[in-house]
Amino acid sequence: MTKEDVNYMQIALQEAEKALEKDEIPIGAIIVCNNKIIAKAHNLSETLCDSSAHAEMQAFTAASLYLKSKYLKNCTLYVTLEPCVMCSGAAYWAQIDNIVFGAFDKKFAHIDKKALLHPSTMIKGGVLEKECSEMLSLFFQRKR
Amino acid sequence: MTKEDVNYMQIALQEAEKALEKDEIPIGAIIVCNNKIIAKAHNLSETLCDSSAHAEMQAFTAASLYLKSKYLKNCTLYVTLEPCVMCSGAAYWAQIDNIVFGAFDKKFAHIDKKALLHPSTMIKGGVLEKECSEMLSLFFQRKR
């Protein structure tokens, strides 16, 4: 875990905070390309009434638009929760270089998501895990 | 394979034809809810410069918008090619009842996509398989 990872994950957490304020499951994502943040997004599934409106999906689309490229070369996705199957599949198509996530997704731990990613994509988990997990726990506690 | 399956897959093939006309990989999808077509879409990955703009993803979003529901209850997705990992993951979140596809996706045959779907989702393949495969073969032959 580098200092850079921590700094960028803090910005992804700020995105998750925006989702929390909208009563959305608090997940945030950013995409960094050559040390520049080119996309910021947060979960909008309820707001958009679209179960595919995950933070990562929106970040991929925004980053592609910015780079004018379907492929996210030299890019790193920072996301506060381990990507789901859908988002792992989207990362495959985007051929993103790196994925750094915060909290581990325990519900879908039985699915080997590394096997779903492009062979050139590196993945690293547990950056600011405690902070990322706590934001999710807070949300689900409130709902109960 | 019912007569209904064939009829709806023909409409999905018409969508794939629209993608072909745009020089996109020709894949089409429709969503049927209680015998009514509520969404039609085709692959727009190149046009939108977005590797996640698969026919199914757009169809899910359009159907949710139409139904004003994140969940696609009483819905069937007809798609000309077996859904990829990303689209299978999106189908999981939408909890769609049925998926009917045409051609089998040989490249990703090693991934058990049934295992990625929601337990309540039924999946059936090979409807108008020849027609769906031929449209894809035609596209890739032209590209060579």
Boltz contact constraints between the chains, C-beta under 6 A:
constraints:
  - contact:
      token1: [A, 49]
      token2: [B, 64]
      max_distance: 6.0
  - contact:
      token1: [A, 49]
      token2: [B, 70]
      max_distance: 6.0
  - contact:
      token1: [A, 50]
      token2: [B, 61]
      max_distance: 6.0
  - contact:
      token1: [A, 50]
      token2: [B, 64]
      max_distance: 6.0
  - contact:
      token1: [A, 51]
      token2: [B, 70]
      max_distance: 6.0
  - contact:
      token1: [A, 51]
      token2: [B, 93]
      max_distance: 6.0
  - contact:
      token1: [A, 51]
      token2: [B, 94]
      max_distance: 6.0
  - contact:
      token1: [A, 52]
      token2: [B, 60]
      max_distance: 6.0
  - contact:
      token1: [A, 52]
      token2: [B, 90]
      max_distance: 6.0
  - contact:
      token1: [A, 60]
      token2: [B, 52]
      max_distance: 6.0
  - contact:
      token1: [A, 61]
      token2: [B, 50]
      max_distance: 6.0
  - contact:
      token1: [A, 64]
      token2: [B, 49]
      max_distance: 6.0
  - contact:
      token1: [A, 64]
      token2: [B, 50]
      max_distance: 6.0
  - contact:
      token1: [A, 70]
      token2: [B, 49]
      max_distance: 6.0
  - contact:
      token1: [A, 70]
      token2: [B, 51]
      max_distance: 6.0
  - contact:
      token1: [A, 84]
      token2: [B, 89]
      max_distance: 6.0
  - contact:
      token1: [A, 85]
      token2: [B, 89]
      max_distance: 6.0
  - contact:
      token1: [A, 85]
      token2: [B, 116]
      max_distance: 6.0
  - contact:
      token1: [A, 86]
      token2: [B, 86]
      max_distance: 6.0
  - contact:
      token1: [A, 86]
      token2: [B, 89]
      max_distance: 6.0
  - contact:
      token1: [A, 86]
      token2: [B, 90]
      max_distance: 6.0
  - contact:
      token1: [A, 89]
      token2: [B, 84]
      max_distance: 6.0
  - contact:
      token1: [A, 89]
      token2: [B, 85]
      max_distance: 6.0
  - contact:
      token1: [A, 89]
      token2: [B, 86]
      max_distance: 6.0
  - contact:
      token1: [A, 89]
      token2: [B, 89]
      max_distance: 6.0
  - contact:
      token1: [A, 90]
      token2: [B, 52]
      max_distance: 6.0
  - contact:
      token1: [A, 90]
      token2: [B, 86]
      max_distance: 6.0
  - contact:
      token1: [A, 93]
      token2: [B, 51]
      max_distance: 6.0
  - contact:
      token1: [A, 94]
      token2: [B, 51]
      max_distance: 6.0
  - contact:
      token1: [A, 116]
      token2: [B, 85]
      max_distance: 6.0
